[in-house]
Amino acid sequence: MQIKDLIRIGRLGSYADKDGLFRLISEDGFQPDYWDLKDIFLVFPDNRVYYVTVNNWIRKNGKLFLDFVEKEIPDFVEDSKKTDVMVDPQTFHLATGEETEKLFYGAEVVFNDAVIGIVDDSFNNSQYEIFQIILKDNGKEVMIPDVDQFVVSKTDSVVVVQNVEDLLEL
């Protein structure tokens, strides 16, 4: 797994409070369901990654704080501002029940019963997910919106598409 495969849920404040808690500055759309997440990744600006366990999610004075099982975290976070808090897609999916585009990374894309490429990446355009597909026959990248008109079905390993003839010709 690479950093680009992780889902950012926020960032840490740059220091621990007097109780050893770190403030979580959450992403837009942060949900209380995330509080079930126990195993997270701390990703530093220099791309160092630490896999840590959340002991408790604590709301204090209207702000959200994290209490980590690993008590040495203040030693390496104190020097690093902008530490991203991230989770892997499978853990995110299990904790929240939400599907994420990252679950489909590397999935085969099938059109007319033939594999035409793989999902290389995806992004949300604020309306729906867009799959970035690398075509098998020419290596060209095409983008297919994750909407009923184009996506028939999807699992972690296969995305079946339809009506993409015009998209493939671009």
BABANU-321825 format. One line per 8 residues: number of its first residue (from 1); their letters; for each residue x, y, z of N, C-alpha, C. Coordinates in steps of 0.02 Angstrom, whole numbers, plus 32768, in hexadecimal, padded with zeros to 4 digits. Example, Ala and Ser with C-alpha at 12.3 -4.5 7.8 and 13.67 -1.06 7.14 Angstrom:
! residues 2
1	as	8294/7EE4/8186/8267/7F1F/8186/8294/7F5B/8186; 8282/7F90/8162/82AC/7FCB/8165/8285/8002/818A
This chain:
! residues 170
1	mqikdlir	802A/7FC5/8000/8000/8000/8000/802C/803E/8000; 8017/8070/7FDB/803B/80AF/7FD7/8013/80E6/7FF8; 8034/811D/8007/8012/8156/8028/7FD7/816C/7FFE; 7FDD/816C/7FBC/7FA7/8183/7F91/7F69/8157/7F97; 7F70/811A/7FB2/7F38/80ED/7FBA/7F10/80FB/7FFA; 7F2C/8122/8028/7F0C/8130/8068/7ED8/8168/8062; 7EAA/8169/8091/7E75/819C/8093/7E84/81CC/80CC; 7E89/820C/80BC/7E98/823F/80EE/7E58/8252/8112
9	igrlgsya	7E59/824D/8155/7E1F/8261/817C/7E2C/82A2/81A3; 7E6A/82BA/81A1/7E7A/82F8/81C3/7EC5/82FE/81CE; 7ED7/832D/81FB/7F1D/8335/820D/7F22/8342/8257; 7F5C/8334/8273/7F67/833F/82BA/7F7B/8387/82C6; 7F68/83A0/8301/7F86/83DE/8318/7FD0/83D0/8325; 7FF8/8403/832D/8041/83F9/832F/805C/83E8/8375; 8032/83E2/83A6/804B/83D0/83E8/8015/83AB/8410; 802B/8387/8443/7FFD/8365/8471/7FE9/8396/84A8
17	dkdglfrl	7FAB/8391/84C0/7F96/83BC/84F7/7FB2/83A0/8539; 7FA0/83BE/8571/7FBB/83AA/85B1/7FA9/8361/85C4; 7F74/8347/85A5/7F60/8302/85B3/7F7E/82D0/8580; 7FA8/82EA/8553/7FC7/82BE/8521/7F99/82B0/84E5; 7F64/82D8/84DE/7F35/82CF/84A6/7F48/82FC/846C; 7F3B/82E3/842F/7F48/830B/83F3/7F06/8320/83D5; 7F02/835F/83C2/7EC6/8378/83A0/7EC5/835D/8359; 7E8B/8347/8344/7E80/8333/82FF/7E5B/836B/82DB
25	isedgfqp	7E7A/8387/82A9/7E5A/83B9/827F/7E3E/8392/8244; 7DFD/8387/8246/7DDF/8357/8218/7DD1/8375/81D4; 7DCD/8347/81A3/7DBB/8359/815F/7D71/836C/815D; 7D5E/8391/812A/7D17/839D/811E/7CF5/835A/8116; 7CBA/8352/8130/7C96/8313/8129/7CA8/82E0/815E; 7CD1/82F3/818F/7CE4/82C4/81C4/7CA5/82AE/81E9; 7C9E/826E/81F4/7C61/8252/8212/7C70/8231/8255; 7C40/8232/8283/7C49/820F/82C3/7C57/81C4/82BB
33	dywdlkdi	7C43/81A7/8282/7C52/8160/8276/7C9D/8153/8277; 7CC4/8185/8267/7D0D/817D/8265/7D28/816C/82AA; 7D02/817C/82DD/7D19/8171/8321/7D23/8127/832F; 7D09/80FC/8304/7D15/80B4/830C/7D5A/80A0/82F3; 7D7B/80CB/82CE/7DBD/80BB/82B3/7DEF/80B7/82EC; 7E14/8081/82ED/7E47/8078/8321/7E8E/807C/8305; 7E98/8060/82C9/7EDA/805E/82AC/7EDF/8092/8274; 7F0D/80C0/827C/7F14/80F7/824C/7F5E/80FF/8239
41	flvfpdnr	7F69/8126/8205/7FAC/8136/81F0/7FB8/8180/81FC; 7FF2/8190/8216/8008/81D6/821B/803B/81DF/81E3; 802E/820E/81B6/8059/8219/817D/8076/8260/8183; 80B8/8262/8187/80DC/82A1/8192/80ED/82C2/814F; 80FA/8303/814F/810A/8326/8110/8145/8307/80EA; 8173/82E8/810E/81AC/82C9/80EC/819D/8281/80D7; 815C/826D/80D9/8143/822B/80C5/8156/81F2/80F4; 816D/8202/8130/8173/81CD/8163/812C/81B9/8176
49	vyyvtvnn	8122/8179/8183/80E0/8160/8194/80E5/8137/81D4; 80B8/8144/8203/80B4/811D/8240/806E/80FF/8245; 806B/80BE/8253/802C/809C/825D/801F/809B/82A8; 7FE8/80BA/82BE/7FDB/80C2/8306/7F94/80AD/8317; 7F88/80A5/8356/7F46/8090/836F/7F28/80C7/839A; 7EE8/80D6/838C/7EC4/8108/83B4/7EA5/80E4/83F0; 7EB5/80FC/842A/7E98/80E1/8468/7E51/80FE/8471; 7E4B/8140/8469/7E0B/8162/8471/7E06/819F/8443
57	wirkngkl	7DCA/81AB/842A/7DB9/81E9/8408/7D94/8212/843C; 7DAC/824F/8449/7D90/8277/847F/7D79/82BB/8465; 7D3B/82CD/8474/7D23/8310/8463/7D29/833A/84A2; 7D4D/8373/849A/7D5B/839E/84D3/7D56/83E6/84BC; 7D2B/840D/84DC/7D22/8454/84CA/7D11/845C/8480; 7CE8/842E/8466/7CD3/8432/8420/7D08/841D/83EE; 7D40/8404/8405/7D76/83EE/83D8/7D82/83A3/83E2; 7D9C/8383/83AE/7DA8/833C/83B1/7DF2/832E/83BE
65	fldfveke	7DFF/8301/83EE/7E43/82EF/8400/7E4C/82A4/83FB; 7E8A/828F/83EF/7E9B/8249/83EB/7ECA/8237/8424; 7EBB/81FF/8444/7EE7/81E2/8477/7F04/81A3/8458; 7F45/81A1/844F/7F65/8168/842F/7F7D/8135/8462; 7F7B/80F6/844F/7F96/80C0/8479/7FE2/80CB/8480; 8002/80DB/8448/804B/80E6/8448/805A/8129/8468; 8079/8128/84A1/8084/8166/84C7/80C2/818C/84AF; 80EA/816F/8482/8125/8193/8469/8114/81C1/842E
73	ipdfveds	80D6/81C3/841A/80C2/81ED/83E1/80D5/8236/83EA; 80CD/8254/8425/80E1/829B/842C/812A/82A7/8419; 8155/8275/8423/819C/827D/8414/81A8/828A/83CA; 8182/826C/839E/818F/8277/8357/815D/82A4/8335; 8125/82B4/8355/80F4/82E1/8337/8103/832A/8349; 8120/8335/8383/812E/8379/839A/8155/83A1/8365; 8182/8380/8340/81AB/83A3/830F/818A/83A7/82CB; 8151/8388/82C2/8133/8384/827F/80ED/83A2/827E
81	kktdvmvd	80E7/83DB/825E/80A5/83F8/8253/8088/83DA/8214; 8048/83DF/820D/8026/83C6/81D2/802C/837A/81CA; 8027/8357/8201/8028/830E/81FE/7FE2/82F6/81EA; 7FDD/82D4/81B1/7F9D/82BB/819A/7F88/827D/81C1; 7F48/8279/81D0/7F2A/823D/81EE/7F05/821A/81B6; 7F19/81DB/81AA/7EFE/81B7/8171/7EEC/8170/8185; 7EC0/8152/815D/7EAC/810C/8169/7EAE/80E7/8126; 7EB6/80A5/812B/7EB4/807F/80ED/7E6B/8075/80D8
89	pqtfhlat	7E5F/806C/8098/7E1B/8069/807E/7DF1/8030/809D; 7E10/7FF6/80A8/7DE9/7FBE/80C3/7DD2/7FCD/810B; 7DFF/7FE8/8133/7DEC/7FFA/8178/7DB6/8030/8178; 7DBE/8061/814D/7D8D/8097/8147/7D49/807A/8135; 7D48/804D/8105/7D0A/802E/80EE/7CEA/8006/8126; 7D11/7FDF/814B/7CF5/7FB7/8182/7CDA/7FE2/81BA; 7CFC/8019/81C9/7CE6/8044/8200/7CA9/806E/81EF; 7CA4/8082/81B1/7C70/80B3/819F/7C39/8096/8173
97	geeteklf	7C47/805E/8152/7C16/8042/8123/7C17/8067/80E1; 7C40/809C/80DB/7C43/80C3/809E/7C71/80A2/806C; 7C5C/80A2/802D/7C8A/808C/7FF8/7CB9/80C5/7FE9; 7CF6/80B4/7FD8/7D25/80E7/7FC5/7D44/80D5/7F82; 7D56/8108/7F5D/7D73/80FC/7F1C/7DB3/80D4/7F20; 7DD7/80D9/7F57/7E17/80B6/7F5D/7E0E/806A/7F60; 7DD2/8053/7F71/7DC6/800B/7F71/7DCD/7FED/7F2C; 7DC7/8016/7EF8/7DC7/7FFD/7EB4/7E0A/8005/7E91
105	ygaevvfn	7E3C/801F/7EB4/7E7E/8027/7E96/7E99/7FE4/7E7F; 7EAC/7FDF/7E40/7EC7/7FA1/7E24/7E92/7F72/7E0A; 7E52/7F84/7E11/7E1C/7F59/7DF9/7E1D/7F56/7DAD; 7E0D/7F1B/7D92/7E06/7F14/7D4A/7DC7/7F36/7D34; 7DCA/7F55/7CF9/7D8F/7F76/7CDC/7D78/7F4B/7CA1; 7D38/7F35/7CA4/7D1D/7F08/7C72/7CE7/7F2C/7C4A; 7CEE/7F27/7C07/7CBD/7F44/7BD9/7CAF/7F10/7BA3; 7C70/7F02/7B96/7C5D/7ECE/7B65/7C81/7E8C/7B72
113	davigivd	7C82/7E76/7BB0/7CA0/7E36/7BC5/7CEB/7E31/7BBB; 7D0D/7E69/7BB0/7D56/7E68/7BA8/7D76/7E9A/7BD8; 7DB0/7E89/7BF2/7DD5/7EB6/7C1D/7DF5/7EEB/7BF0; 7DE3/7F2B/7BFD/7DFD/7F61/7BD3/7E33/7F89/7BF7; 7E3B/7F7F/7C38/7E6D/7FA5/7C5D/7E67/7F9B/7CA8; 7E8A/7FC6/7CCD/7E87/7FC2/7D16/7E7A/8008/7D32; 7E5C/800A/7D6E/7E52/8049/7D91/7E95/805E/7DAE; 7EAF/8096/7D97/7EF0/80AF/7DAE/7EE9/80E0/7DE7
121	dsfnnsqy	7EB2/8104/7DE8/7EA6/8136/7E1C/7E5E/814C/7E16; 7E48/8176/7E44/7E05/8192/7E41/7E03/81D1/7E6B; 7DD0/81F9/7E5F/7DC8/8236/7E86/7D7E/8247/7E87; 7D6C/8272/7EB5/7D27/8289/7EBA/7D24/82CF/7E9E; 7CF6/82DA/7E6F/7CEF/831D/7E51/7CB8/8346/7E73; 7CA7/8333/7EAF/7C73/8351/7EDA/7C2D/8339/7EC8; 7C26/8315/7E92/7BE5/82F8/7E7F/7BE7/82AB/7E83; 7C1E/828E/7E6D/7C26/8245/7E6B/7C6F/8234/7E61
129	eifqiilk	7C7F/81F4/7E68/7CC3/81DD/7E5D/7CD2/81D8/7E13; 7D10/81E5/7E02/7D28/81DE/7DBD/7D60/81AA/7DC1; 7D58/8173/7D9B/7D8D/8141/7D97/7DBE/8155/7D61; 7DFE/8155/7D71/7E32/815F/7D3F/7E49/8119/7D29; 7E3E/8109/7CEB/7E4B/80C6/7CD1/7E88/80C8/7CA2; 7EB5/8099/7CA9/7EEC/8090/7C7A/7ED7/8057/7C4C; 7ED1/8067/7C0B/7EBA/8035/7BDB/7EF1/8002/7BCD; 7EDC/7FC3/7BC8/7F0A/7F8C/7BBE/7F2B/7F8D/7B79
137	dngkevmi	7F06/7F9F/7B46/7F21/7F99/7B02/7F52/7FD1/7AEE; 7F4A/800E/7B0A/7F76/8044/7AF4/7F93/806E/7B2D; 7F83/805D/7B6C/7F9E/8082/7BA5/7F81/80C7/7BAF; 7F50/80D9/7B85/7F2F/811A/7B8A/7F04/811D/7BC9; 7EFF/815A/7BE6/7ED6/8163/7C21/7E92/8180/7C0C; 7E5D/8162/7C26/7E1A/817D/7C1C/7DF8/8184/7C60; 7DC9/81B0/7C63/7DA4/81BB/7CA1/7D5B/81A7/7C97; 7D43/817E/7CC6/7CFF/8165/7CC2/7CDB/8177/7D03
145	pdvdqfvv	7CA5/819D/7CFE/7C80/81B0/7D3A/7C5D/8173/7D59; 7C5D/8170/7D9B/7C3C/813A/7DBF/7BF2/814B/7DC6; 7BCE/8146/7D8E/7B86/8152/7D8C/7B65/8118/7D67; 7B25/810F/7D73/7B01/80D6/7D56/7B05/80D2/7D0A; 7B0B/810A/7CE9/7B0F/810A/7CA0/7B4D/80E4/7C88; 7B84/80E5/7CB0/7BC3/80C6/7C9B/7BD7/808A/7CC4; 7BC9/8089/7D04/7BE1/8052/7D2F/7BA6/8024/7D3F; 7BAD/7FE5/7D28/7B79/7FB3/7D32/7B7F/7F94/7D77
153	sktdsvvv	7BBC/7F81/7D89/7BC9/7F63/7DCB/7C12/7F6C/7DDC; 7C21/7F64/7E1D/7C67/7F6B/7E33/7C72/7F43/7E72; 7CAC/7F24/7E74/7CC5/7F03/7EB1/7D0B/7F1F/7EBB; 7D2C/7F08/7EF0/7D71/7F1F/7EFB/7D9F/7F0E/7EC1; 7D8F/7ED9/7E9B/7DBD/7EC2/7E67/7DA5/7ECC/7E20; 7D64/7EDA/7E15/7D4A/7EE1/7DD1/7D16/7F19/7DCF; 7D1D/7F44/7D9B/7CEC/7F78/7D8E/7CD1/7F6A/7D47; 7C90/7F5C/7D42/7C70/7F4D/7D02/7C50/7F8D/7CE9
161	vqnvedll	7C62/7FA1/7CAB/7C49/7FDF/7C8F/7C20/7FD3/7C4F; 7BF9/8006/7C3C/7BD0/8003/7BFF/7BD0/8049/7BE0; 7BB9/804F/7BA3/7BB1/808F/7B82/7BEF/80BB/7B81; 7C2A/809C/7B7D/7C68/80C3/7B80/7C8B/80CA/7B3D; 7C69/80B6/7B08/7C88/80B9/7AC6/7CA5/80FE/7AB6; 7C7D/8132/7AC1/7C94/8176/7AB2/7CCE/818B/7ADF; 7CCC/8176/7B1E/7D02/8187/7B4C/7D43/8166/7B37; 7D3F/812A/7B1E/7D7B/8105/7B08/7D9B/8124/7ACA
169	el	7D73/8147/7AA3/7D8D/8166/7A65/7DAE/81AA/7A71; 7DA4/81C7/7AAB/7DC1/820A/7AB8/7E0D/8207/7ABA
